[in-house]
Amino acid sequence: MEFLKNVAENTSAFLAAHTLLSYLILFLGSYFETLIGVGFFIYGEIFFIPGALLAGTGVLNIWMVAFVLIAGGVLGDSTSFLLGRHYGASIFKEENKVFNHTNYQKGLDFFAAHGTKAIFLSRLLGPVSWITPFLAGTYGVSYPAFLAYNIAGVTVGIGQFLVVGYFFGSNYDTILTIIKNDAAVVGGITLLVLVAWYSIKRNRE
């Protein structure tokens, strides 16, 4: 326990002394998390939550954390969009089983009818966010329309992690005290949440 405490203190001290590096890491993590291809191997949560936690504890500035994460996400999505615009259509060939001309037309029809909604909502649907910007570019969505709905989606999608992370970071002493002094209550609440989640999942199935 003492070792972990020392590691946490040393890490916080390093980040506090190298804030520009911290913001750069958060920006790059958010950028590559959504970049087509690379995004399959990088999980944004490992940047969103720690960044917000460090802001909550006073190591980083929450507004700067929000700015670099959202800017990275928007630029990453825009890069994927432009790659789709220039190269996406070329992967569709009539002899392909999935990427054929028929499915290309279906994609065009879908994005013509629901493109802006898909761009916004994809940021709230996990893995879907990795491919949607590329497809939006592939299927000819105008960049101004894409950018407007993408900024809104990225802000909401990343914002949910910032709110939770910042809350826990700024109240970690109180939360730890509650867990330590009222372990039975916390355990009971956790159990109820798990039971409710399992019941909902089972009913949906």
C-alpha positions in Angstrom: 0.0 0.0 0.0 2.8 2.4 0.9 4.5 1.6 -2.5 1.3 2.4 -4.4 1.0 5.6 -2.5 4.5 6.6 -3.3 4.0 5.8 -7.0 0.8 7.9 -7.1 2.5 10.8 -5.4 5.6 10.6 -7.7 3.3 10.4 -10.8 1.3 13.4 -9.7 4.5 15.4 -9.0 5.9 14.5 -12.4 2.7 15.5 -14.2 2.4 18.7 -12.2 6.0 19.6 -13.2 5.4 18.6 -16.9 1.9 19.9 -17.5 2.6 20.7 -21.2 3.7 17.1 -21.7 0.6 15.8 -19.9 -1.7 17.9 -22.2 0.2 16.7 -25.3 -0.2 13.0 -24.3 -4.0 13.6 -23.7 -4.3 15.3 -27.1 -2.5 12.5 -28.9 -4.4 9.8 -27.1 -7.7 11.4 -28.0 -6.6 12.0 -31.6 -5.4 8.4 -32.3 -8.2 6.8 -30.3 -10.6 7.7 -33.1 -8.3 7.6 -36.2 -9.5 4.9 -38.6 -7.5 1.7 -38.2 -5.4 2.9 -35.2 -8.5 3.4 -33.1 -9.2 -0.3 -33.0 -6.2 -0.7 -30.7 -6.5 2.4 -28.5 -9.2 3.0 -25.9 -10.0 6.6 -25.2 -11.1 5.9 -21.7 -7.5 5.4 -20.6 -6.9 9.1 -21.5 -10.3 10.6 -20.7 -10.8 9.4 -17.2 -7.2 9.8 -15.9 -7.1 13.3 -17.4 -10.3 14.3 -15.6 -9.2 12.6 -12.3 -5.9 14.6 -12.4 -7.9 17.8 -13.1 -10.2 16.9 -10.1 -7.2 16.6 -7.8 -5.7 19.9 -9.0 -2.8 18.5 -10.9 -4.2 19.7 -14.3 -6.6 22.3 -15.3 -10.1 20.9 -16.2 -10.7 23.4 -19.0 -7.4 22.6 -20.6 -8.0 18.9 -20.3 -11.4 19.3 -21.9 -10.0 21.4 -24.7 -7.2 19.1 -25.7 -9.3 16.0 -25.5 -12.2 17.4 -27.5 -9.8 19.0 -30.0 -7.9 15.7 -30.4 -11.2 13.8 -30.9 -12.5 16.3 -33.5 -9.2 16.4 -35.4 -9.0 12.6 -35.3 -12.5 12.2 -36.7 -11.8 14.8 -39.4 -8.7 13.0 -40.5 -10.8 9.8 -40.8 -13.4 11.7 -42.7 -10.9 13.0 -45.2 -9.4 9.6 -45.6 -12.8 8.3 -46.4 -13.5 11.1 -48.8 -10.3 10.4 -50.8 -10.0 6.6 -50.5 -13.2 5.1 -49.2 -15.1 4.7 -52.5 -12.1 2.8 -54.0 -12.6 -0.2 -51.7 -16.1 -0.9 -53.2 -15.9 -3.3 -56.2 -18.7 -5.3 -57.7 -16.9 -8.6 -57.2 -16.5 -8.0 -53.4 -18.9 -9.9 -51.1 -19.4 -7.0 -48.7 -17.8 -3.9 -50.2 -19.7 -4.0 -53.5 -21.7 -1.5 -55.5 -25.0 -2.5 -54.0 -23.9 -2.0 -50.4 -22.3 1.3 -51.5 -25.6 2.5 -52.7 -27.3 1.4 -49.5 -24.7 3.4 -47.6 -25.4 6.5 -49.7 -29.1 6.2 -49.1 -28.6 5.7 -45.3 -26.3 8.7 -44.9 -28.6 10.9 -47.1 -31.4 10.1 -44.7 -29.7 9.7 -41.3 -26.2 10.9 -41.7 -26.1 13.8 -39.3 -27.9 11.8 -36.6 -25.4 8.9 -37.1 -22.4 11.2 -36.8 -23.7 12.6 -33.5 -24.9 9.4 -31.9 -21.8 7.3 -33.0 -19.8 9.1 -30.4 -22.0 7.6 -27.7 -21.9 4.0 -29.1 -18.4 2.9 -28.5 -16.8 1.0 -31.4 -19.2 2.6 -33.9 -17.4 5.9 -33.4 -14.2 4.3 -35.0 -15.8 3.8 -38.4 -18.5 6.4 -38.8 -16.3 9.4 -39.7 -14.6 7.4 -42.4 -18.0 6.2 -43.8 -19.3 9.8 -43.7 -16.5 10.9 -45.9 -16.9 7.9 -48.1 -20.6 8.5 -48.7 -20.2 12.2 -49.5 -21.5 14.0 -46.4 -20.5 17.6 -46.6 -17.6 18.5 -44.3 -19.4 21.5 -42.7 -22.3 19.4 -41.8 -20.1 16.6 -40.5 -18.0 19.0 -38.5 -20.9 20.6 -36.8 -22.5 17.3 -35.6 -19.1 15.8 -34.9 -18.1 18.6 -32.5 -21.4 18.2 -30.7 -21.0 14.4 -30.5 -17.4 14.5 -29.4 -18.2 17.1 -26.7 -21.0 15.0 -25.3 -19.2 11.7 -25.7 -16.0 12.9 -23.9 -17.8 15.2 -21.6 -19.5 12.3 -19.8 -16.1 10.9 -18.8 -14.8 14.3 -17.8 -17.8 14.9 -15.4 -17.4 11.5 -13.7 -13.6 11.6 -13.6 -13.5 15.2 -12.3 -16.2 14.4 -9.6 -14.3 11.5 -8.3 -10.9 13.3 -8.5 -12.2 16.3 -6.6 -14.0 14.2 -3.9 -11.6 11.2 -3.6 -10.9 11.8 0.1 -14.6 11.9 0.9 -15.3 8.9 -1.3 -12.5 6.9 0.3 -13.7 7.8 3.8 -17.2 6.6 2.9 -15.9 3.4 1.5 -13.7 2.8 4.6 -16.4 3.6 7.2 -19.5 2.4 5.5 -18.2 -0.6 3.5 -21.4 -2.6 4.2 -23.6 0.2 2.8 -21.4 0.7 -0.3 -21.3 -3.1 -0.8 -25.1 -3.3 -0.5 -25.7 -0.5 -3.0 -23.2 -2.1 -5.4 -25.0 -5.4 -5.2 -28.3 -3.8 -5.9 -26.9 -2.0 -8.9 -25.5 -5.3 -10.2 -28.8 -7.1 -9.6 -30.8 -4.4 -11.4 -28.3 -4.4 -14.3 -28.5 -8.2 -14.7 -32.4 -8.1 -14.5 -32.6 -5.4 -17.2 -30.1 -7.3 -19.4 -32.0 -10.6 -19.0 -35.4 -9.0 -19.8 -34.0 -7.4 -23.0 -32.6 -10.8 -24.1 
